[in-house]
């Protein structure tokens, strides 16, 4: 791990307003479903829409032209002095997982908002246009798909994906429509390679490295690829008391053995680190006195190596099919989504590293979580900055990043924007 230590106390034109950053985070945190634990703001819900309405007003107050695109992404734009240049884009998301926290995704959008305010307040105009984006539904959604808005922006949201349904029967197509998008125009309005000069994102680390190593900022070197699947295992439901153990076709015990096989595969040594998770499980008929007849679960594997991801899933499907066959069960796999690993370009790393060093003690590290940057990398260079997560916690109510750390991240991002604006 490279240590890029060395804070600099030079005055900075776009120094962020620390108090305002805290107030913005607390304001967005108020738009939550109080019937759920933690801070829950799921996409395509009233709380999500309320948060976006608040954000749109803030964007308009600092002079942005605000619109929603075909994938229902909320975009605030500021003109640059050179109309020939393509925009620098800052983005992230304001949706959360169920029972999530106040910082994941949100600080990336609010960082862009604060930079836009400081540009207005200081009378500063960039050479490039600047776009601040709240991407729709970055977190895994009820449709089994994540990074929905950023996928749509780069035309990586297929018709099959748009046709997927949630538990109520609502299609993703309909969900985007209700959120103000035009899903029928996604391909037509999609950004093409070269349409964005650079994409930048500020995010909490969601891990323990920065805090444990005493660093204030992290320059992200790459983002893992994530492959997600829905697995269905079919057996035969039957009476739990009258069916002998050797005459059962129990989908749940089969699913348990199949789940442990994923853990075994991902624990093996590989050239790049791998993690595999089964985090969602549904059992039918789900009765205490009924042998389970069907189990559906969703899994994901993550790594910086596409080859390793493909190898693990090929081996896993083979072994899982063998387990199912030995138990008299049937099994099927449905690939929900694939995002490929991203490596950040060296010239982008250099500039972001310089910007971060001017603010605080800095190191370099990869991201084990997926981000909207995964999708934007299809059309533009990308860069990310991490700020510490207390105890490495995220996707839970205990998620916490000190407001001072968020402000440092905002300043580092602003410095990076100014540097790129002059050289790109």
C-alpha positions as CSV (number, residue, x, y, z in Angstrom):
1,X,0.0,0.0,0.0
2,X,1.5,3.3,-1.0
3,X,1.7,6.1,1.6
4,X,1.2,9.5,0.1
5,X,1.5,11.5,3.4
6,X,1.9,15.2,3.7
7,X,-0.9,17.7,4.4
8,X,-0.6,21.2,3.1
9,X,-2.2,24.3,4.8
10,X,-2.3,26.5,1.7
11,X,-5.4,28.7,1.4
12,X,-8.0,27.2,-1.0
13,X,-10.5,29.2,-3.0
14,X,-13.3,26.6,-2.8
15,X,-12.8,25.8,0.9
16,X,-16.1,24.0,1.8
17,X,-18.5,25.2,4.5
18,X,-18.2,22.6,7.2
19,X,-21.4,23.6,9.0
20,X,-23.4,23.5,5.8
21,X,-22.1,20.0,4.9
22,X,-23.3,18.7,8.3
23,X,-26.7,20.4,7.9
24,X,-27.1,18.9,4.4
25,X,-26.4,15.4,5.6
26,X,-28.8,15.8,8.5
27,X,-31.5,17.2,6.2
28,X,-31.2,14.3,3.8
29,X,-31.2,11.8,6.7
30,X,-34.6,13.1,7.7
31,X,-36.2,11.6,4.5
32,X,-36.6,8.0,5.7
33,X,-39.1,5.2,6.2
34,X,-39.6,5.3,9.9
35,X,-41.2,1.9,9.9
36,X,-37.9,0.4,9.0
37,X,-34.7,0.2,11.0
38,X,-31.8,2.7,10.7
39,X,-31.9,5.1,7.8
40,X,-34.0,3.5,5.1
41,X,-34.6,5.3,1.8
42,X,-35.3,2.7,-0.8
43,X,-35.7,3.8,-4.5
44,X,-39.1,4.3,-6.0
45,X,-40.7,5.1,-2.6
46,X,-42.2,8.4,-1.2
47,X,-39.2,9.0,1.1
48,X,-36.8,8.7,-1.9
49,X,-38.9,11.1,-3.9
50,X,-39.0,13.6,-1.0
51,X,-35.3,13.5,-0.7
52,X,-34.9,14.2,-4.4
53,X,-37.3,17.1,-4.2
54,X,-35.2,18.6,-1.5
55,X,-32.0,18.0,-3.4
56,X,-33.5,19.6,-6.6
57,X,-34.4,22.8,-4.7
58,X,-30.8,23.0,-3.3
59,X,-29.4,22.6,-6.8
60,X,-31.7,25.3,-8.2
61,X,-30.7,27.7,-5.4
62,X,-27.1,27.6,-6.4
63,X,-27.8,28.3,-10.0
64,X,-27.9,24.9,-11.6
65,X,-30.1,23.9,-14.5
66,X,-31.8,20.8,-13.1
67,X,-33.4,17.9,-15.1
68,X,-34.1,14.2,-15.0
69,X,-32.8,12.0,-17.8
70,X,-34.4,8.9,-19.4
71,X,-33.2,6.7,-16.5
72,X,-34.6,9.1,-13.9
73,X,-31.2,10.3,-12.8
74,X,-31.4,13.8,-11.2
75,X,-28.8,16.0,-12.9
76,X,-27.8,19.6,-12.0
77,X,-25.6,21.4,-14.6
78,X,-23.4,24.5,-14.6
79,X,-22.1,25.9,-17.8
80,X,-18.3,26.2,-18.4
81,X,-16.4,29.0,-20.1
82,X,-15.4,26.7,-23.0
83,X,-18.5,25.2,-24.7
84,X,-16.3,22.9,-26.7
85,X,-15.3,20.9,-23.6
86,X,-17.2,17.9,-22.3
87,X,-18.5,18.0,-18.7
88,X,-16.7,17.0,-15.6
89,X,-19.3,14.9,-13.7
90,X,-19.5,14.4,-9.9
91,X,-22.0,11.8,-8.8
92,X,-23.2,9.1,-6.4
93,X,-26.6,8.1,-5.0
94,X,-29.1,9.0,-2.2
95,X,-30.9,5.6,-1.9
96,X,-30.0,3.3,0.9
97,X,-30.2,-0.4,1.8
98,X,-32.9,-1.3,4.3
99,X,-31.6,-0.5,7.7
100,X,-28.7,1.5,6.3
101,X,-26.8,4.6,7.4
102,X,-26.5,8.3,6.8
103,X,-23.4,8.5,4.7
104,X,-23.1,5.8,2.1
105,X,-23.6,7.4,-1.3
106,X,-25.2,10.5,0.1
107,X,-21.9,12.4,0.8
108,X,-20.9,12.0,-2.8
109,X,-24.0,13.8,-4.1
110,X,-23.8,16.5,-1.3
111,X,-20.1,17.0,-2.0
112,X,-21.0,17.9,-5.6
113,X,-23.7,20.2,-4.3
114,X,-21.2,22.0,-1.9
115,X,-18.7,22.5,-4.7
116,X,-21.4,24.0,-6.9
117,X,-22.3,26.4,-4.1
118,X,-18.7,27.4,-3.6
119,X,-18.3,28.1,-7.3
120,X,-21.3,30.3,-7.2
121,X,-20.3,32.1,-3.9
122,X,-16.8,32.8,-5.2
123,X,-17.8,33.8,-8.7
124,X,-15.6,31.0,-10.1
125,X,-16.4,29.5,-13.5
126,X,-14.7,26.3,-14.7
127,X,-13.6,25.8,-18.2
128,X,-15.6,22.6,-18.4
129,X,-19.3,22.3,-17.7
130,X,-19.9,20.7,-14.4
131,X,-22.7,18.1,-13.8
132,X,-23.8,16.9,-10.3
133,X,-25.7,13.6,-10.5
134,X,-27.9,11.7,-8.1
135,X,-28.0,8.3,-9.8
136,X,-31.2,6.3,-9.4
137,X,-31.1,3.1,-7.3
138,X,-27.4,2.4,-6.9
139,X,-28.0,-0.2,-4.2
140,X,-29.3,-3.7,-5.0
141,X,-33.0,-3.1,-5.8
142,X,-36.2,-5.1,-5.4
143,X,-35.8,-5.9,-9.1
144,X,-32.5,-7.8,-8.4
145,X,-30.4,-5.1,-10.2
146,X,-28.1,-2.5,-8.8
147,X,-26.7,0.8,-10.3
148,X,-29.9,1.2,-12.3
149,X,-29.5,4.9,-13.1
150,X,-25.9,4.8,-14.0
151,X,-26.5,1.7,-16.1
152,X,-29.3,3.6,-17.9
153,X,-27.0,6.6,-18.5
154,X,-24.5,4.5,-20.4
155,X,-27.0,2.2,-22.1
156,X,-26.2,-0.8,-20.0
157,X,-29.8,-1.4,-18.9
158,X,-31.2,-4.1,-21.2
159,X,-34.8,-4.7,-22.1
160,X,-34.7,-7.9,-20.1
161,X,-33.6,-5.9,-17.1
162,X,-36.4,-3.3,-17.6
163,X,-38.9,-6.2,-17.7
164,X,-37.9,-7.6,-14.3
165,X,-40.5,-7.3,-11.6
166,X,-40.5,-6.7,-7.9
167,X,-42.6,-8.6,-5.3
168,X,-45.7,-6.5,-6.2
169,X,-45.4,-7.2,-9.9
170,X,-44.2,-3.7,-10.8
171,X,-41.7,-3.8,-13.6
172,X,-38.5,-1.8,-13.5
173,X,-39.7,-0.1,-16.7
174,X,-42.8,1.1,-14.8
175,X,-40.7,2.1,-11.7
176,X,-38.4,4.3,-13.8
177,X,-41.5,5.8,-15.5
178,X,-43.1,6.6,-12.1
179,X,-39.8,8.2,-11.0
180,X,-39.9,10.7,-13.8
181,X,-37.8,8.9,-16.4
182,X,-38.5,7.9,-20.0
183,X,-37.3,4.3,-20.1
184,X,-38.4,4.0,-23.8
185,X,-35.7,6.7,-24.5
186,X,-32.8,5.2,-22.6
187,X,-30.9,4.0,-25.6
188,X,-31.6,7.2,-27.5
189,X,-30.4,9.5,-24.7
190,X,-27.5,7.4,-23.5
191,X,-24.1,9.0,-23.1
192,X,-21.5,7.8,-25.5
193,X,-17.7,7.3,-25.0
194,X,-16.2,10.8,-25.0
195,X,-19.4,12.6,-23.9
196,X,-18.0,13.0,-20.3
197,X,-14.4,14.2,-19.8
198,X,-14.1,12.7,-16.3
199,X,-16.3,11.2,-13.6
200,X,-15.4,11.7,-9.9
201,X,-17.0,10.3,-6.8
202,X,-16.5,10.8,-3.1
203,X,-17.5,7.9,-0.9
204,X,-17.1,6.5,2.6
205,X,-14.6,3.6,2.6
206,X,-17.1,1.1,4.0
207,X,-14.1,-0.8,5.4
208,X,-11.5,-0.4,8.2
209,X,-8.2,0.4,6.3
210,X,-8.1,4.2,6.5
211,X,-9.1,4.3,10.2
212,X,-6.7,1.5,11.2
213,X,-3.8,2.9,9.3
214,X,-4.3,6.5,10.5
215,X,-5.0,8.0,7.0
216,X,-7.6,10.7,6.4
217,X,-8.1,10.2,2.6
218,X,-7.9,7.3,0.2
219,X,-7.1,7.4,-3.5
220,X,-9.1,4.5,-5.0
221,X,-6.9,2.4,-7.4
222,X,-9.7,0.2,-8.7
223,X,-13.2,-1.1,-8.1
224,X,-14.1,-4.8,-7.9
225,X,-16.4,-6.5,-10.4
226,X,-19.6,-7.9,-9.1
227,X,-21.5,-10.9,-10.5
228,X,-24.9,-11.5,-9.1
229,X,-27.1,-14.6,-9.6
230,X,-30.5,-15.8,-8.4
231,X,-30.5,-19.5,-7.7
232,X,-33.7,-21.6,-7.5
233,X,-33.7,-25.1,-5.9
234,X,-36.8,-27.3,-6.3
235,X,-37.6,-30.3,-4.1
236,X,-40.9,-31.7,-2.9
237,X,-42.9,-30.2,0.0
238,X,-44.2,-32.9,2.4
239,X,-45.3,-33.5,6.0
240,X,-42.4,-32.9,8.4
241,X,-43.6,-35.6,10.8
242,X,-44.6,-38.5,8.6
243,X,-41.9,-38.4,5.9
244,X,-38.8,-40.5,6.8
245,X,-35.4,-38.7,6.5
246,X,-34.3,-41.0,3.7
247,X,-37.4,-40.3,1.7
248,X,-37.2,-36.5,1.6
249,X,-36.4,-34.1,-1.2
250,X,-35.7,-31.1,1.1
251,X,-34.9,-27.9,-0.9
252,X,-33.6,-26.1,2.2
253,X,-31.0,-28.7,3.3
254,X,-29.9,-28.9,-0.3
255,X,-29.6,-25.1,-0.4
256,X,-27.6,-25.1,2.8
257,X,-25.0,-27.5,1.2
258,X,-25.0,-25.4,-2.0
259,X,-24.4,-22.3,0.1
260,X,-21.4,-23.8,1.9
261,X,-19.9,-24.8,-1.4
262,X,-19.8,-21.1,-2.4
263,X,-18.0,-20.3,0.8
264,X,-15.5,-23.1,0.2
265,X,-14.7,-21.9,-3.3
266,X,-14.2,-18.3,-2.2
267,X,-11.9,-19.2,0.7
268,X,-9.4,-20.8,-1.7
269,X,-6.2,-18.8,-2.5
270,X,-6.3,-16.8,-5.7
271,X,-4.1,-14.2,-7.4
272,X,-6.6,-11.6,-6.5
273,X,-8.8,-11.4,-3.4
274,X,-12.3,-12.8,-3.8
275,X,-15.4,-12.6,-1.6
276,X,-18.7,-14.4,-2.0
277,X,-22.0,-13.8,-0.2
278,X,-25.5,-15.2,-0.1
279,X,-27.5,-12.5,1.6
280,X,-31.1,-13.1,0.5
281,X,-33.1,-16.3,1.0
282,X,-36.7,-17.3,0.4
283,X,-38.2,-20.6,1.5
284,X,-41.5,-22.1,0.4
285,X,-43.9,-23.0,1.9
286,X,-42.0,-21.6,4.9
287,X,-43.9,-23.6,7.6
288,X,-42.4,-25.2,10.7
289,X,-44.1,-28.5,10.0
290,X,-43.6,-28.7,6.2
291,X,-40.5,-29.9,4.4
292,X,-39.3,-27.0,2.2
293,X,-40.2,-27.6,-1.4
294,X,-38.5,-24.6,-2.9
295,X,-35.7,-22.2,-2.0
296,X,-34.6,-19.1,-3.9
297,X,-31.5,-17.2,-3.0
298,X,-29.4,-14.5,-4.4
299,X,-25.6,-14.6,-4.4
300,X,-22.8,-12.3,-5.4
301,X,-19.1,-12.8,-6.0
302,X,-16.6,-9.8,-6.1
303,X,-13.0,-9.5,-7.2
304,X,-10.7,-7.3,-9.2
305,X,-10.2,-10.2,-11.7
306,X,-12.9,-11.0,-14.2
307,X,-11.1,-14.3,-15.0
308,X,-11.3,-15.4,-11.3
309,X,-15.0,-14.4,-11.1
310,X,-15.8,-16.4,-14.2
311,X,-13.8,-19.4,-12.9
312,X,-15.5,-19.4,-9.5
313,X,-19.0,-19.2,-11.0
314,X,-18.3,-22.0,-13.5
315,X,-17.0,-24.3,-10.8
316,X,-19.8,-23.3,-8.5
317,X,-22.6,-24.1,-11.0
318,X,-21.0,-27.4,-11.7
319,X,-20.6,-28.4,-8.0
320,X,-24.1,-27.1,-7.1
321,X,-25.7,-29.1,-9.9
322,X,-23.9,-32.2,-8.6
323,X,-25.1,-31.6,-5.1
324,X,-28.7,-31.1,-6.3
325,X,-28.6,-34.2,-8.4
326,X,-27.3,-36.3,-5.5
327,X,-30.2,-35.1,-3.4
328,X,-32.9,-35.6,-6.1
329,X,-33.4,-31.8,-6.5
330,X,-33.4,-29.5,-9.5
331,X,-31.5,-26.3,-9.6
332,X,-31.3,-23.3,-11.9
333,X,-29.2,-20.2,-12.2
334,X,-30.3,-16.7,-13.4
335,X,-27.6,-14.1,-13.9
336,X,-29.1,-10.9,-12.5
337,X,-26.2,-8.6,-13.4
338,X,-22.5,-8.3,-14.1
339,X,-20.3,-5.3,-13.5
340,X,-16.7,-5.8,-14.5
341,X,-13.7,-4.7,-12.5
342,X,-12.3,-1.2,-13.1
343,X,-8.7,0.0,-12.8
344,X,-8.2,3.7,-12.4
345,X,-5.9,5.3,-15.0
346,X,-2.4,6.3,-13.7
347,X,-2.8,9.9,-14.8
348,X,-6.1,10.2,-12.9
349,X,-4.5,8.6,-9.8
350,X,-1.6,11.1,-10.0
351,X,-3.9,14.1,-10.0
352,X,-6.3,12.8,-7.3
353,X,-3.3,11.9,-5.2
354,X,-1.9,15.4,-5.4
355,X,-5.2,16.9,-4.5
356,X,-5.6,14.6,-1.5
357,X,-2.1,15.2,-0.2
358,X,-2.8,18.9,-0.1
359,X,-5.6,18.2,2.4
360,X,-4.5,15.3,4.6
361,X,-2.6,12.1,5.2
362,X,-3.3,10.0,2.1
363,X,-2.9,6.4,1.0
364,X,-4.0,4.3,-2.0
365,X,-6.4,1.3,-1.8
366,X,-8.9,-0.6,-4.0
367,X,-12.6,-0.6,-3.4
368,X,-14.2,-3.8,-2.4
369,X,-17.7,-2.3,-3.0
370,X,-19.3,-1.5,-6.3
371,X,-20.2,2.0,-7.3
372,X,-21.9,4.0,-10.0
373,X,-18.3,4.6,-11.2
374,X,-18.3,1.0,-12.4
375,X,-20.9,1.9,-15.0
376,X,-19.5,5.4,-15.9
377,X,-16.1,3.8,-16.7
378,X,-17.8,2.5,-19.9
379,X,-17.7,6.0,-21.3
380,X,-15.2,8.1,-19.4
381,X,-12.1,8.0,-17.1
382,X,-13.2,7.7,-13.5
383,X,-11.7,8.5,-10.1
384,X,-12.7,8.1,-6.5
385,X,-11.8,9.4,-3.1
386,X,-12.5,7.6,0.2
387,X,-13.0,9.0,3.6
388,X,-12.8,6.8,6.8
389,X,-15.7,4.7,8.1
390,X,-15.7,4.3,11.9
391,X,-14.9,0.7,12.8
392,X,-15.2,-0.1,9.1
393,X,-19.0,-0.3,9.5
394,X,-21.5,0.4,6.6
395,X,-24.9,-0.7,5.4
396,X,-26.1,-0.6,9.0
397,X,-27.4,2.1,11.4
398,X,-24.0,2.2,13.1
399,X,-22.4,3.6,9.9
400,X,-20.5,6.7,10.8
401,X,-18.0,9.1,9.3
402,X,-17.0,12.3,11.2
403,X,-18.3,15.4,9.6
404,X,-14.8,16.8,9.6
405,X,-13.7,13.8,7.5
406,X,-16.5,14.4,5.1
407,X,-15.4,18.1,4.7
408,X,-11.9,17.0,4.0
409,X,-13.1,14.7,1.3
410,X,-15.2,17.5,-0.2
411,X,-12.1,19.8,-0.3
412,X,-10.0,17.1,-1.8
413,X,-12.6,16.5,-4.5
414,X,-12.9,20.2,-5.2
415,X,-9.1,20.5,-5.6
416,X,-9.1,17.5,-8.0
417,X,-11.9,19.2,-10.0
418,X,-9.9,22.4,-10.4
419,X,-6.7,20.5,-11.3
420,X,-8.5,18.4,-14.0
421,X,-10.3,21.5,-15.3
422,X,-7.0,23.1,-16.1
423,X,-5.2,20.2,-17.6
424,X,-7.9,18.3,-19.5
